[in-house]
Amino acid sequence: MSMYTLYKLRALQKYFKYCGNTFNISYRLFITKIKKESELDNLVNKGKLTVVQYGAEWCGPCRNLKLLLNNLSKEYPNINFAYVDIDELPALAESLGISSIPLVRIVKDKNLVDSIIGCNIESIKDCIDKQV
């Protein structure tokens, strides 16, 4: 590994620690990426608490929140976590009225519990704790 690569990795580690997240170079994604609207319907209809993030790959806060939710999903293995890329599913985003990203919607028993706009992991965690 070159010195430049090590420098970049250390810079990323510092950035993610600053954001309240520890950076894992080889992390496994524990969030289900939704590719079709029917997949989201199936996940929400399971009756479990479901945390759905709506975002886009070009959105920096969305990418950061995805990593934070990935770590949060390890703390709550009995909760479904999903990610919807609004650029890949624009019809779904439009039908749900999504106008700001990152957006997290928490659903329980097919009912919307809360919507949180922005990269506020503490608000998301508080909402999950109230529902568990």
N, C-alpha and C positions, 0 to 999 in steps of 0.2 A: 504494500500500500504506500503510495507516495505521501510526502509531507503535506502537499496541498489537499489531498483527500482527507487525511487525518484532521487538518485544520478545519475543513468544511464540516466533518462529523462532529467535532468538538463545538463548533459554532451552533450546529443544530441542537446538540444536547443542551447547551446553555439556553437557547431559545425556548425549548419545550419545558425545561425546568422553570423558567420564568413564567410560562403560561400555566403552571400547576400540573404539568404532565412530565413523566419521565420518558425519555426517548429510547426506544428499543430499535436497534438497527434492523433486526429481523423479527418484526412483529407479525402476529397472525391476526387476520381480521375476523372478529367474532360477530360482526354485523352482517345481516342478510342484505345483499344488494338486490333491490327490486328491479326486475327487467320488464315486467308486464303488470298491468293494473290488476289482473286476476291474482297474481302472487301476493299483492298487498291485501286484497280482499280475503284471501285464504289465511294470511297471517293474523289479521285483525279479528277474523271470525273464530279463532281458536279459543277465545274466552280469556286468554291470559293478558296480563298487562303488557302493552306494546308501546315502545318508544320509536317513533319514526322521525328521522331527520330528512328534511328536504334541502337540497343544496345543488351546487354545480362544481365541476372540477376546476374552473377558472377562479373560483371564489376562495381566497386565502382563509378567511374565518371558517368557511365550510370545511375545508381540509383539516384545519386545526380541531374543529369540533368533532369531526369523524374519529380522529385519534383519541380524543378525550372520552367519547362515547364507547370506543373500543375497550379502553381500560375500565370504564364503568360497567360494561357488560360482563366483565370477569367477576365483579363484585356481586352482581345480581344474575346468577345463571338461570333463574326461573322466569326471567323476563325476556320477551322478544325484543330485539333491537334491529331496526331496518334503516336502510338509506335509499332515498329516491333522488336520482339525478334529474333535475327538472328539464335539462337540455335533451335528455334521452327520452323522457316521457312528458312532452309539453302539453298534451291533451289532458293528462291526469292533473298536472299542475294547474291548468286553467280551470278544470272542472271543480277543483278544491279551492279555487280562489287564492292561490298562493301568489303574493305580490312582493314579499321580502324574504331574503335568505341570509344566513341560515335560519331555518324555522324547524322547531321540534314540536311535534304533536304527540301527546300521550293519550292512549286509548285503552279503556278497560271495558270489557263486556260490550263491545261494539259502540260504546259511547265515548265521545271526546271529553277527556278529563281536563286537559290544559293545553295551551299553545304558548310556546316561548320563542320569541324572536331574538336572535343574536347568539353569541358564543358564551352563554352564562351557565356553566356547568353546575354551579351551586344551586341555582334555581331549579334546574332539571333534577338534581339529586334530591332536593327538598320535596319536590312534587312526587317523585318515586317513593320516597320514604313515607309520605302521607298515605299512599295507596297500598303499600305492602303490608 
